[in-house]
């Protein structure tokens, strides 16, 4: 440069070039490897990256000297970046060596990131990343984050210096604009020689490339839909919305977009149906921005009726990088001004267009950012990531660079998470599928849509106040205590004793009980080894007279092992548990540990597990609803355990009655703790004909226990579609309706969420027929399903270690004679939690051997009673 640059302007220039170069490597790797032109350009780009990084270091040191600050802060922020530069140079050398020796063995098969021409179900050509290419992507991905951090550090220093600060005039400053390589120039040079240099690169759709060839535009890279692809997996009813040869697609391609023809609303303006491109239009409508619920519904469900490639195509079209819509909008404004009393001059027309298109483009970039951060499918979407990066780096950055840089940083994080691990093309087993940013679905406008749980009831009969209220369980408790104090009832049953005096006790188990549990658990761990505990190391001490002491294992890890063992249906080793049973322990403590386990499973369930019928039996092999399956399995096994303890052979009727009483107490404690899932698991099995037909058993049950049983049965009533339970849950929703997340932790009856989703799926068609050739996606169906998911998500809150269980039930004014403490601790007792899983699994092994065991046991007992 002829004169020293202004520091802030120089830093902005460096920021832009670094992001552009790093993004070129990430997005155009297919044009770099196996391509001599690409390799030479890569060398040039890496050299310029090093120059740019040196300039950052110089600017930072100049600023610290001016401010008389230590260099330490800046140097520490650049330390990681300098290490990555070394890795970058080393990786590039290896890649160039491979290219020069023409030893580019395709170790990793990916779909073409340049043309996205082999996305499952849509594309046709293939592309191979070499091992060196994969490593280079990993290094560059990390560099984007470090570059961003270093630039922020420098920017912070420059903000402390008055504007206009120029860099040292005694130093020669490279003219980066003269030496820069633009994305357009890069693509054009690489395209000319791509066919000549490699027999493993992609074959472009148009192979007539010559020296005058122009770079392929992003929209041209989106190939026609290939319905015969062997990777094709989609719902046939939605095939009409794809780029196929049917009449609807022909009409959509030849006719301009029409809001009136492609969007169906009801009388209140609620969306009922739309074409896919109309949904994208609504998603990024600059005149009427979508609410959060629509945004969430679209991104949660769009894969059901479309593909990620289709979404990219529509978003790029709506971005209108070439301003093709400008003349259309100007004509609309002209027509509008002619029909109105006022006139819009030409300058105003262009101002309106610029404002509208800018707002729309911001919405489109926000849509991309939301997708990448919160709705990314690491295994399916990864092949599309280069195309998204190329669009951002080569088109969007020209209009909104400030908004694009953070999205490129997010894309860099995703690029580092490669979906292939080895030459066998296996997916990473330990791959992080967690989203970068967790976004809640958001609350829906209740004036426009039905209230989830309340809507799917079968009766409109008004409920008694003591049943519909969430506080009724403690009111029932207080009523019971008053009756006992007044001498009402033939026997004394103090329900308050089941839950009283627990505030300051971390566990209701004594040391001997814990010791016996630990001993039993360690015997089981030795027997099952790594199948139960992957970290288990079998040593001589494991089986000697001095076994290794008990140590806790994280409940999530235990649940995974428990689920896997139950899934393979192979329980050859069982715990000798003749002297230990869950019924030996305090009913409230067991209820608390059941609640903690159920809560851990419940909060792990993700919305997409409940979409697209992922949880139904015929789709379980896809393993897209593992947490839902865990919940169902736990519910079923708990029911099996309950009925086994009551019906098991060889015990006296007195013990059967005692066990029945125990489970009634546990069920009531679960109600107090708002664990409706365990409550339902216990009560539905107690109400089953296998137990209800044992009249002698029920006849000998204490009347007070039967009163509690009847009360609990009135809440869990399968024959009335659980109407009272649903009303209770709705009231809990209403209590925290103004909050995204409930402040009252509970575990709902998860099977009902599944039942309601199935009800909506089967009761609503996938599309809506309107006049003419169009069949619209039935988006109202997806609204209803996501509303149910929103209700479920609202309650996905962990139980804290201590919370005011009584006051949150609204019963803190029960009277001075109420002996309940205000708080109930929810401390985790890992020993009892592990024993619960083991015990459920052991009993389950009996039912795996004999699926009719419950009915056979019940019939035998009934026969015995009839002859006694």
C-alpha positions in Angstrom: 0.0 0.0 0.0 1.2 3.5 -0.7 0.1 4.8 2.7 -0.6 3.1 6.0 -4.2 1.9 6.4 -6.6 2.8 9.2 -6.5 0.1 11.8 -10.3 -0.6 12.0 -10.7 -0.6 8.3 -7.8 -2.9 7.9 -9.1 -5.3 10.5 -12.5 -5.4 8.7 -10.8 -6.2 5.4 -8.8 -9.0 7.1 -12.0 -10.3 8.7 -13.7 -10.6 5.3 -10.9 -12.2 3.5 -10.1 -14.8 6.2 -13.7 -15.9 6.4 -13.9 -16.0 2.6 -10.7 -18.1 2.2 -11.5 -20.5 5.0 -15.0 -20.9 3.7 -13.7 -21.6 0.2 -11.6 -24.5 1.5 -14.6 -25.9 3.4 -17.1 -25.4 0.6 -15.0 -26.2 -2.4 -12.9 -29.1 -1.3 -14.1 -31.1 -4.3 -12.4 -28.6 -6.5 -9.2 -28.6 -4.5 -8.2 -32.2 -4.2 -7.6 -34.3 -7.3 -7.3 -31.1 -9.3 -4.0 -29.5 -10.2 -5.5 -26.1 -10.6 -7.2 -26.4 -7.2 -4.0 -27.5 -5.5 -2.1 -24.5 -6.9 -4.9 -22.1 -5.8 -4.9 -23.8 -2.3 -1.2 -23.0 -1.9 -1.8 -19.4 -2.8 -4.8 -19.2 -0.4 -2.9 -20.7 2.5 0.0 -18.3 1.9 -2.4 -15.3 2.0 -4.1 -16.7 5.1 -0.7 -16.7 6.8 -0.1 -13.1 5.7 -3.5 -12.1 7.0 -2.8 -13.7 10.4 0.5 -11.9 10.6 -1.4 -8.7 10.0 -3.8 -9.4 12.8 -0.8 -10.0 15.1 0.8 -6.7 14.0 -2.5 -4.8 14.5 -2.9 -6.3 18.0 0.7 -5.5 19.1 0.4 -2.0 17.7 -2.8 -1.4 19.6 -1.3 -2.7 22.9 1.7 -0.5 22.5 -0.5 2.5 21.8 -2.6 1.7 24.9 0.6 0.8 26.9 -0.9 -2.6 27.7 0.8 -6.0 28.1 1.0 -8.2 24.9 0.0 -11.2 27.0 -3.7 -11.0 26.6 -3.6 -10.8 22.8 -0.8 -13.4 22.5 -2.7 -15.9 24.6 -5.8 -15.5 22.3 -3.6 -16.1 19.3 -1.7 -19.1 20.7 -4.2 -21.7 19.7 -4.5 -20.1 16.2 -0.8 -20.3 15.7 -0.8 -24.0 16.5 -3.6 -24.5 14.0 -1.5 -22.7 11.4 1.2 -25.2 11.8 -1.4 -28.0 11.4 -2.8 -26.3 8.4 0.6 -26.1 6.6 1.4 -29.7 7.4 -2.0 -31.0 6.3 -1.9 -29.0 3.0 1.6 -30.4 2.2 0.3 -33.9 2.6 -2.7 -33.2 0.4 -0.6 -31.6 -2.3 1.8 -34.5 -2.2 -1.1 -37.0 -2.7 -2.3 -34.9 -5.6 1.1 -34.7 -7.3 1.7 -38.4 -6.9 -1.8 -39.2 -8.2 -2.4 -41.5 -5.2 -5.8 -40.2 -4.2 -7.4 -43.4 -3.0 -11.0 -42.7 -2.1 -11.2 -43.7 1.6 -14.4 -41.8 2.3 -17.4 -41.7 0.1 -19.6 -38.6 0.4 -22.3 -37.1 -1.8 -21.0 -34.3 -4.0 -20.7 -31.2 -1.9 -20.3 -29.0 -5.0 -23.3 -30.1 -7.0 -25.2 -31.9 -4.2 -25.9 -34.4 -6.9 -26.2 -37.5 -4.8 -28.3 -36.6 -1.7 -30.3 -39.6 -0.6 -33.4 -39.8 -2.7 -32.6 -36.9 -4.9 -29.1 -36.8 -6.6 -27.2 -39.0 -8.9 -23.4 -38.3 -9.0 -20.9 -39.3 -6.4 -17.8 -37.6 -4.9 -15.0 -38.9 -2.8 -13.2 -37.1 0.0 -9.7 -38.4 0.7 -8.3 -38.8 4.2 -6.2 -35.7 3.6 -9.3 -33.7 2.6 -11.1 -34.8 5.7 -8.2 -33.7 7.9 -7.9 -30.4 6.1 -11.6 -29.7 6.7 -11.1 -30.5 10.4 -8.2 -28.0 10.8 -10.0 -25.3 8.8 -13.1 -25.7 10.9 -11.2 -25.2 14.1 -9.4 -22.2 12.5 -12.7 -20.4 11.8 -13.5 -20.3 15.5 -10.0 -19.2 16.5 -9.9 -16.5 13.9 -13.2 -15.2 15.1 -11.9 -15.1 18.7 -8.7 -13.3 17.7 -10.5 -10.7 15.6 -12.8 -10.0 18.6 -9.8 -9.4 20.8 -8.2 -7.0 18.3 -11.5 -5.3 17.8 -11.9 -4.8 21.5 -8.5 -3.1 21.7 -9.2 -0.8 18.7 -12.4 0.3 20.3 -10.3 1.7 23.2 -8.4 3.9 20.7 -9.8 7.0 19.1 -11.2 6.6 15.5 -8.8 7.2 12.7 -5.9 5.4 14.3 -3.5 4.4 11.5 -0.9 1.6 11.5 2.8 2.2 11.5 4.0 4.0 8.3 7.5 2.5 8.6 6.1 -1.0 7.8 5.2 -2.2 4.3 1.6 -3.3 4.3 0.5 -5.9 1.7 -2.2 -4.9 -0.7 -4.6 -7.8 -0.1 -7.1 -6.5 -2.7 -4.6 -6.8 -5.5 -3.5 -10.3 -4.6 -6.9 -11.7 -3.4 -8.6 -14.6 -5.2 -12.4 -14.2 -5.4 -14.7 -17.2 -5.1 -15.9 -16.6 -8.7 -12.3 -16.6 -10.0 -11.5 -19.7 -7.9 -14.5 -21.7 -9.2 -13.8 -20.7 -12.8 -10.2 -21.7 -12.8 -10.9 -25.0 -11.0 -13.8 -25.9 -13.3 -11.6 -25.5 -16.5 -9.2 -28.3 -15.5 -11.4 -30.5 -13.2 -12.1 -33.1 -15.9 -8.5 -33.3 -17.1 -6.9 -33.7 -13.7 -8.7 -36.5 -12.1 -10.8 -39.6 -12.8 -12.4 -39.5 -9.4 -13.9 -36.1 -9.3 -17.5 -35.6 -10.0 -18.9 -35.5 -13.5 -20.8 -32.2 -13.9 -24.3 -32.3 -15.4 -23.0 -30.3 -18.3 -19.7 -31.7 -19.4 -19.1 -29.3 -22.2 -16.7 -27.2 -20.1 -14.1 -25.2 -22.0 -11.7 -22.3 -21.4 -14.6 -19.9 -21.6 -16.8 -21.8 -19.2 -18.6 -19.8 -16.6 -18.9 -20.9 -12.9 -21.9 -22.9 -12.1 -24.5 -21.0 -10.1 -25.9 -22.4 -6.9 -29.4 -23.0 -8.2 -28.1 -24.7 -11.3 -26.3 -27.2 -9.0 -29.6 -28.5 -7.7 -30.3 -31.3 -10.0 -33.7 -32.6 -11.0 -35.5 -34.9 -8.6 -34.7 -38.6 -9.3 -37.7 -40.7 -8.1 -35.9 -44.0 -9.0 -33.1 -43.5 -6.6 -32.4 -46.5 -4.4 -31.9 -44.2 -1.5 -35.5 -42.9 -1.8 -37.4 -43.0 1.5 -40.5 -40.8 1.6 -44.2 -40.9 2.1 -45.9 -41.6 -1.2 -48.7 -39.1 -0.5 -46.2 -36.3 -0.5 -44.3 -37.4 -3.7 -46.6 -35.0 -5.7 -44.8 -32.1 -4.0 -41.4 -33.0 -5.3 -39.7 -32.0 -8.6 -41.2 -34.9 -10.5 -43.0 -35.0 -13.9 -46.6 -34.9 -12.6 -49.0 -32.2 -13.6 -48.8 -30.3 -10.3 -45.0 -29.8 -10.6 -45.3 -28.8 -14.2 -47.8 -26.2 -13.3 -45.8 -24.9 -10.3 -42.7 -24.6 -12.5 -44.4 -22.7 -15.3 -46.7 -20.5 -13.2 -45.4 -17.7 -10.9 -45.9 -18.1 -7.2 -49.5 -17.2 -6.1 -50.4 -16.6 -2.4 -54.1 -17.0 -3.2 -53.7 -20.3 -5.0 -51.0 -22.0 -2.9 -52.0 -21.1 0.7 -55.3 -22.2 2.3 -56.5 -20.4 5.4 -59.6 -20.8 7.6 -62.0 -18.0 8.5 -59.7 -16.9 11.3 -56.6 -16.7 9.1 -55.2 -19.9 10.5 -53.0 -21.9 8.0 -54.7 -25.1 6.9 -52.6 -26.1 3.9 -49.9 -24.9 1.5 -47.4 -25.9 -1.1 -43.9 -26.4 0.0 -42.7 -23.2 -1.7 -45.6 -21.4 -0.1 -44.5 -22.6 3.4 -41.0 -21.3 2.7 -42.6 -18.0 1.6 -44.4 -17.8 4.9 -41.2 -18.8 6.8 -39.3 -15.7 5.5 -42.2 -13.3 4.8 -40.7 -9.8 5.3 -44.2 -8.2 5.5 -45.7 -10.7 8.1 -42.9 -12.4 10.1 -43.9 -15.9 11.3 -44.4 -16.5 15.0 -42.1 -18.8 16.9 -44.5 -21.7 16.9 -44.8 -21.7 13.1 -41.0 -21.5 12.9 -40.6 -24.5 15.2 -43.3 -26.5 13.5 -41.8 -26.0 10.0 -38.3 -27.0 11.0 -39.5 -30.0 13.1 -41.6 -31.3 10.3 -40.3 -30.2 6.9 -38.4 -33.5 6.4 -41.7 -35.4 6.4 -43.0 -33.7 3.2 -39.8 -32.4 1.6 -36.0 -32.7 1.7 -33.2 -30.5 3.0 -32.0 -30.0 -0.6 -35.4 -28.7 -1.5 -35.3 -26.3 1.4 -32.0 -24.9 0.4 -33.2 -24.4 -3.2 -36.3 -22.5 -2.1 -34.4 -20.3 0.4 -31.8 -19.4 -2.2 -34.6 -18.5 -4.6 -36.2 -16.3 -2.0 -32.9 -14.6 -1.3 -32.9 -13.4 -4.9 -29.2 -12.7 -5.1 -29.5 -11.5 -8.6 -32.4 -9.1 -7.8 -34.7 -10.8 -10.3 -37.7 -9.8 -8.4 -36.8 -6.1 -8.5 -38.8 -5.4 -11.7 -41.8 -7.4 -10.4 -41.9 -5.5 -7.2 -41.5 -2.1 -8.9 -44.4 -3.0 -11.2 -46.5 -3.9 -8.1 -45.7 -0.6 -6.5 -46.5 1.3 -9.7 -49.9 -0.4 -9.9 -50.5 0.3 -6.2 -49.7 4.0 -6.6 -52.0 4.3 -9.6 -54.9 2.9 -7.6 -54.3 5.1 -4.6 -54.7 8.8 -4.2 -51.0 9.3 -3.5 -48.2 8.8 -5.9 -44.9 6.9 -5.3 -42.0 8.3 -7.3 -39.2 6.1 -8.7 -36.7 6.8 -5.9 -39.3 5.8 -3.3 -40.1 2.6 -5.2 -36.4 1.5 -5.2 -36.1 2.5 -1.5 -39.1 0.3 -0.6 -37.7 -2.6 -2.6 -34.3 -2.3 -0.9 -35.9 -2.2 2.5 -38.1 -5.2 1.8 -35.5 -7.4 0.2 -33.0 -6.6 3.0 -35.5 -7.6 5.7 -36.3 -10.8 3.7 -32.6 -11.7 3.3 -32.1 -11.2 7.0 -35.0 -13.6 7.7 -33.5 -16.1 5.3 -30.1 -16.0 7.0 -31.8 -16.4 10.3 -33.6 -19.4 8.9 -30.3 -20.9 7.8 -28.7 -20.1 11.3 -31.7 -21.7 13.1 -31.5 -24.8 11.0 -27.7 -25.2 11.5 -27.8 -24.5 15.2 -31.0 -26.3 16.3 -32.4 -28.6 13.7 -29.3 -30.1 12.1 -29.3 -33.8 11.2 -25.6 -34.6 11.4 -25.7 -37.8 9.3 -28.2 -36.7 6.6 -27.5 -33.0 6.2 -23.7 -33.1 6.2 -23.4 -33.5 2.4 -25.4 -30.3 2.0 -23.2 -28.3 4.3 -20.7 -27.2 1.6 -23.5 -25.9 -0.6 -24.8 -23.8 2.3 -21.3 -22.5 3.0 -20.8 -21.7 -0.7 -24.1 -19.8 -0.8 -23.2 -17.8 2.2 -19.6 -17.2 1.1 -20.3 -16.4 -2.6 -23.7 -14.7 -2.6 -25.1 -13.7 0.8 -21.9 -12.2 2.0 -22.1 -9.5 -0.7 -25.3 -8.1 0.8 -25.1 -8.8 4.6 -21.5 -9.6 5.6 -22.1 -8.9 9.3 -24.9 -11.4 9.5 -23.1 -14.0 7.4 -19.9 -14.3 9.5 -21.6 -15.8 12.6 -23.4 -18.3 10.4 -20.1 -19.4 8.7 -18.7 -19.8 12.2 -21.6 -22.2 13.1 -21.1 -24.0 9.8 -17.4 -24.4 10.6 -18.4 -26.2 13.9 -20.6 -28.6 12.0 -18.0 -29.3 9.3 -15.7 -30.5 12.0 -18.2 -33.2 13.0 -17.7 -35.5 10.0 -20.2 -38.4 9.8 -17.7 -41.1 8.7 -15.0 -42.5 10.9 -13.2 -45.2 9.0 -12.7 -46.9 5.7 -15.8 -49.1 6.4 -18.0 -46.1 6.0 -19.4 -46.7 9.5 -21.2 -43.9 11.2 -19.5 -42.5 14.3 -20.9 -44.4 17.2 -19.9 -41.7 19.7 -20.9 -38.9 17.4 -22.3 -35.9 19.1 -25.9 -35.5 17.8 -26.7 -32.7 20.3 -27.7 -29.5 18.7 -25.4 -26.5 19.1 -28.3 -24.4 20.5 -31.4 -25.9 22.2 -34.5 -24.1 21.1 -37.9 -24.7 22.7 -40.9 -25.0 20.5 -42.6 -22.0 22.0 -46.2 -21.4 23.1 -49.0 -21.3 20.6 -51.7 -18.7 20.5 -54.5 -20.5 22.3 -57.1 -18.3 20.6 -56.2 -19.9 17.3 -55.5 -23.5 18.2 -57.1 -26.1 20.4 -55.5 -26.8 23.8 -53.5 -30.0 23.3 -54.5 -32.4 26.0 -57.9 -30.9 26.7 -58.9 -31.2 23.1 -58.5 -34.9 22.8 -61.0 -35.9 25.5 -64.2 -37.8 24.9 -66.4 -36.2 27.5 -67.5 -32.7 28.3 -69.0 -33.5 31.7 -67.9 -31.1 34.4 -65.6 -32.5 36.9 -66.0 -32.5 40.7 -63.7 -29.8 42.1 -61.9 -32.4 44.3 -60.9 -34.4 41.2 -60.1 -31.7 38.6 -57.9 -29.6 40.8 -54.1 -30.4 40.8 -54.3 -29.9 44.6 -56.8 -32.6 45.2 -54.3 -35.3 46.2 -53.2 -33.3 49.3 -56.8 -32.2 49.9 -57.7 -35.9 49.9 -54.9 -36.6 52.3 -56.1 -33.8 54.7 -59.7 -35.1 54.5 -58.5 -38.6 55.3 -56.6 -37.3 58.4 -59.6 -35.4 59.6 -61.8 -38.5 59.3 -59.4 -40.5 61.3 -59.1 -37.8 64.0 -62.9 -37.8 64.2 -63.1 -41.5 64.5 -64.6 -42.0 61.1 -63.9 -45.4 59.6 -63.5 -48.8 61.1 -59.7 -48.8 61.1 -57.0 -46.3 61.3 -55.1 -45.5 58.1 -52.8 -42.5 58.4 -51.8 -41.7 54.8 -49.8 -38.8 56.1 -47.3 -41.2 57.6 -46.4 -42.4 54.1 -44.9 -39.0 53.2 -44.4 -37.2 56.5 -41.0 -36.3 58.2 -38.9 -36.5 55.0 -37.7 -33.0 54.8 -34.3 -33.3 56.5 -33.6 -36.9 55.6 -31.6 -37.5 52.4 -32.7 -41.1 52.3 -35.4 -43.2 54.1 -33.2 -46.3 53.9 -31.0 -47.3 56.8 -27.4 -48.3 56.6 -28.1 -52.0 56.7 -30.6 -51.7 53.8 -28.1 -49.8 51.7 -25.4 -52.3 52.5 -27.5 -55.2 51.4 -28.4 -53.4 48.2 -24.8 -52.6 47.4 -23.8 -56.3 48.0 -26.5 -57.5 45.6 -25.6 -54.9 43.0 -21.9 -55.8 43.0 -22.8 -59.5 42.5 -24.9 -58.6 39.6 -22.1 -56.4 38.1 -19.7 -59.2 38.3 -22.1 -61.6 36.6 -23.0 -59.2 33.7 -19.5 -57.6 33.4 -19.1 -55.0 30.6 -22.6 -55.7 29.3 -23.9 -53.8 32.4 -21.0 -51.5 33.1 -18.6 -50.8 30.1 -15.9 -49.6 32.5 -16.1 -52.9 34.5 -12.7 -54.7 34.9 -13.0 -58.2 36.2 -10.3 -58.9 38.7 -9.6 -61.6 41.2 -10.9 -59.3 44.0 -14.3 -59.4 42.1 -14.9 -63.0 43.1 -12.7 -63.3 46.2 -13.8 -63.1 49.8 -12.9 -59.4 49.7 -14.9 -58.0 46.7 -14.4 -54.5 45.4 -16.5 -51.9 47.2 -19.6 -50.5 45.6 -19.3 -47.3 43.5 -22.1 -45.4 41.9 -22.7 -45.4 38.1 -24.5 -42.5 36.3 -28.2 -43.3 35.9 -28.1 -42.4 32.2 -25.4 -44.9 31.6 -27.3 -47.6 33.5 -30.5 -46.8 31.6 -28.6 -47.3 28.3 -27.2 -50.7 29.5 -30.6 -51.8 30.9 -32.3 -50.9 27.7 -29.8 -52.7 25.5 -30.0 -55.8 27.5 -33.8 -55.9 27.4 -33.7 -55.1 23.7 -31.6 -58.1 22.8 -34.0 -60.3 24.8 -31.2 -62.3 26.3 -31.2 -62.4 30.1 -29.1 -65.5 30.8 -27.8 -64.2 34.1 -30.1 -63.1 36.9 -29.7 -61.7 40.4 -30.3 -64.1 43.2 -32.8 -61.8 45.0 -34.7 -64.2 47.3 -33.8 -62.0 50.3 -34.1 -58.7 48.6 -37.1 -57.0 47.0 -38.3 -53.5 46.2 -41.2 -54.1 48.6 -38.7 -54.2 51.5 -38.1 -50.5 51.4 -40.0 -47.4 52.4 -42.8 -46.7 49.9 -42.0 -43.0 49.7 -38.3 -43.6 49.0 -39.1 -46.1 46.3 -41.6 -43.6 44.8 -39.0 -40.8 44.8 -36.4 -43.0 43.1 -39.0 -44.2 40.5 -39.8 -40.5 39.9 -36.1 -39.5 39.4 -35.6 -42.4 36.9 -38.8 -41.6 35.1 -37.9 -37.9 35.0 -34.4 -38.7 33.5 -36.0 -40.7 30.7 -38.8 -38.1 30.1 -36.5 -35.0 29.8 -34.3 -37.0 27.4 -37.1 -37.4 24.9 -36.6 -35.2 21.8 -39.5 -33.9 19.7 -38.3 -35.6 16.5 -38.6 -39.0 18.2 -42.4 -38.5 18.1 -42.6 -37.2 14.5 -43.1 -39.2 11.3 -44.4 -42.2 13.3 -40.9 -42.9 14.4 -42.2 -44.6 17.6 -44.7 -47.0 16.2 -43.7 -50.7 16.1 -43.0 -51.1 12.4 -40.5 -48.2 12.5 -38.6 -49.1 15.7 -35.8 -50.8 13.7 -34.8 -47.3 12.5 -33.8 -46.5 16.1 -35.1 -42.9 15.8 -37.1 -43.0 19.1 -34.8 -44.6 21.6 -35.8 -42.5 24.6 -39.5 -43.0 23.9 -38.8 -46.8 23.7 -37.0 -46.6 27.1 -40.0 -44.9 28.6 -42.5 -47.5 27.2 -40.2 -50.3 28.3 -39.9 -48.9 31.9 -43.7 -48.5 32.1 -44.3 -52.1 30.9 -41.6 -53.6 33.2 -42.9 -51.7 36.2 -46.4 -53.1 35.5 -44.9 -56.6 35.2 -43.1 -56.2 38.5 -46.2 -55.0 40.3 -48.4 -57.9 39.1 -45.7 -60.4 39.7 -45.4 -59.5 43.4 -49.1 -59.9 43.8 -49.7 -63.0 41.7 -46.4 -64.9 42.1 -46.9 -68.6 43.1 -46.3 -70.1 46.5 -47.3 -67.2 48.8 -50.2 -66.8 51.2 -53.1 -64.6 50.5 -52.1 -62.4 53.5 -48.8 -61.6 51.7 -50.6 -60.9 48.5 -52.9 -58.4 50.3 -49.8 -56.8 52.0 -48.1 -56.4 48.6 -51.3 -54.9 47.1 -51.4 -52.4 49.9 -47.8 -51.5 49.3 -48.4 -50.7 45.7 -51.5 -48.6 46.5 -49.2 -46.6 48.8 -46.5 -46.3 46.2 -49.1 -45.2 43.7 -50.4 -42.5 46.0 -46.8 -41.3 46.8 -46.2 -41.0 43.1 -49.3 -38.9 42.8 -48.0 -36.6 45.5 -44.7 -36.3 43.6 -46.6 -35.7 40.4 -45.1 -38.9 38.8 -48.2 -39.7 36.7 -46.3 -42.2 34.5 -45.5 -44.5 37.4 -48.9 -43.9 38.9 -50.5 -45.0 35.6 -48.2 -48.0 35.3 -49.3 -49.2 38.7 -53.0 -48.3 38.5 -53.6 -49.7 35.0 -52.2 -53.1 36.0 -54.2 -53.1 39.3 -57.3 -52.4 37.3 -56.6 -55.2 34.8 -58.9 -58.2 34.8 -56.0 -60.4 35.9 -56.2 -58.8 39.4 -59.7 -57.3 39.4 -61.3 -60.7 39.1 -59.7 -62.0 42.3 -62.7 -61.1 44.4 -61.4 -62.8 47.5 -58.3 -60.7 47.4 -60.2 -57.5 47.1 -62.7 -58.6 49.7 -60.0 -58.9 52.4 -58.5 -55.5 51.5 -58.9 -52.9 54.3 -61.7 -50.5 53.4 -59.5 -47.4 53.8 -57.0 -48.8 51.3 -59.8 -49.5 49.0 -60.9 -45.9 49.3 -57.4 -44.7 48.3 -57.5 -47.2 45.4 -60.8 -45.9 44.2 -59.6 -42.4 44.4 -56.5 -43.2 42.3 -58.6 -45.2 39.9 -60.9 -42.2 39.4 -57.8 -40.3 38.1 -56.4 -43.1 35.9 -59.5 -44.2 34.0 -58.6 -45.8 30.7 -62.3 -46.4 29.8 -63.0 -42.7 29.9 -59.9 -41.7 28.0 -58.2 -40.5 31.2 -60.4 -37.5 31.3 -59.7 -36.5 34.9 -56.0 -36.9 34.5 -56.1 -34.8 31.3 -58.0 -32.1 33.2 -55.4 -32.1 36.0 -52.6 -31.8 33.5 -54.3 -29.0 31.7 -54.6 -27.1 35.0 -50.9 -27.5 35.5 -50.4 -26.1 32.0 -52.6 -23.2 32.9 -50.7 -22.5 36.1 -47.5 -21.8 34.1 -49.1 -20.7 30.8 -47.1 -17.5 30.7 -43.7 -19.4 30.9 -41.9 -21.4 28.3 -41.0 -24.0 30.9 -43.1 -25.2 33.8 -41.8 -24.3 37.3 -43.6 -27.3 38.6 -41.7 -30.5 37.8 -43.8 -33.6 36.9 -43.7 -36.7 34.8 -46.8 -37.0 32.7 -48.3 -40.3 31.4 -46.2 -40.5 28.3 -48.3 -43.2 26.6 -51.1 -40.7 26.3 -48.9 -38.3 24.3 -48.2 -41.2 21.9 -51.9 -42.1 21.7 -52.9 -38.5 20.9 -50.2 -38.2 18.2 -51.4 -41.4 16.6 -54.9 -40.1 16.8 -53.9 -36.9 14.9 -51.9 -38.9 12.4 -54.6 -41.3 11.5 -57.5 -38.9 11.7 -56.0 -36.3 9.3 -54.9 -36.7 5.7 -51.4 -35.8 4.6 -52.7 -33.3 2.0 -55.7 -31.1 1.2 -57.4 -31.1 -2.2 -58.5 -27.7 -3.5 -59.9 -26.6 -6.8 -57.7 -27.0 -9.8 -54.5 -29.0 -10.0 -53.1 -28.3 -6.5 -53.0 -30.6 -3.6 -51.7 -28.7 -0.5 -49.6 -30.1 2.3 -52.0 -30.4 5.3 -49.9 -28.2 7.6 -52.8 -28.0 10.1 -52.1 -31.6 10.9 -48.5 -30.8 11.7 -49.6 -27.8 13.8 -51.7 -30.2 15.9 -48.9 -32.7 16.4 -46.4 -30.0 17.4 -48.9 -28.5 19.8 -48.9 -31.9 21.6 -45.1 -31.9 21.6 -45.1 -28.3 22.9 -47.2 -29.4 25.9 -44.9 -32.3 26.5 -41.8 -30.1 26.2 -43.3 -27.6 28.7 -43.0 -30.2 31.5 -39.5 -31.4 30.6 -37.9 -30.0 33.8 -35.6 -31.9 36.1 -36.7 -32.4 39.7 -34.4 -30.3 41.9 -32.8 -31.9 44.9 -35.3 -30.1 47.2 -38.5 -28.3 46.3 -41.7 -27.2 48.0 -43.9 -30.1 46.9 -46.8 -29.2 49.2 -46.8 -25.5 48.4 -46.6 -26.1 44.7 -49.6 -28.3 45.0 -51.3 -25.2 46.5 -52.0 -26.9 49.9 -49.9 -24.9 52.3 -53.0 -23.9 54.2 -54.1 -27.3 55.2 -54.3 -26.4 58.8 -52.2 -26.5 61.9 -52.9 -30.1 62.6 -51.4 -31.2 59.3 -48.1 -33.1 60.1 -46.6 -32.7 56.6 -43.3 -30.8 56.3 -43.3 -28.1 53.7 -40.5 -29.7 51.7 -39.8 -33.1 50.4 -36.2 -33.9 49.4 -35.6 -35.5 46.1 -32.0 -36.7 46.7 -30.9 -39.4 44.3 -30.1 -42.8 45.9 -28.0 -44.4 43.3 -28.1 -47.8 45.0 -31.8 -48.1 45.0 -32.1 -46.8 41.4 -29.8 -49.4 40.1 -31.6 -52.1 42.1 -34.9 -51.0 40.6 -33.5 -51.5 37.1 -32.1 -54.9 38.0 -35.3 -56.1 39.7 -37.5 -55.0 36.8 -35.1 -56.8 34.4 -35.1 -60.0 36.4 -38.9 -60.2 36.6 -39.1 -59.3 32.9 -37.0 -62.4 32.1 -39.9 -64.5 33.4 -42.4 -62.8 31.1 -40.0 -63.2 28.2 -40.1 -67.0 28.7 -43.9 -67.1 29.1 -45.8 -64.2 27.6 -49.1 -65.6 29.2 -47.6 -65.8 32.7 -49.8 -63.1 34.1 -53.0 -64.7 32.9 -51.9 -68.2 33.9 -51.0 -67.1 37.5 -54.2 -65.2 37.8 -56.3 -68.2 36.6 -54.5 -70.5 39.1 -55.1 -68.2 42.0 -58.8 -67.8 41.0 -59.1 -71.6 40.8 -57.6 -72.0 44.2 -59.9 -69.4 45.7 -63.0 -71.1 44.2 -62.0 -74.4 45.8 -61.1 -73.1 49.3 
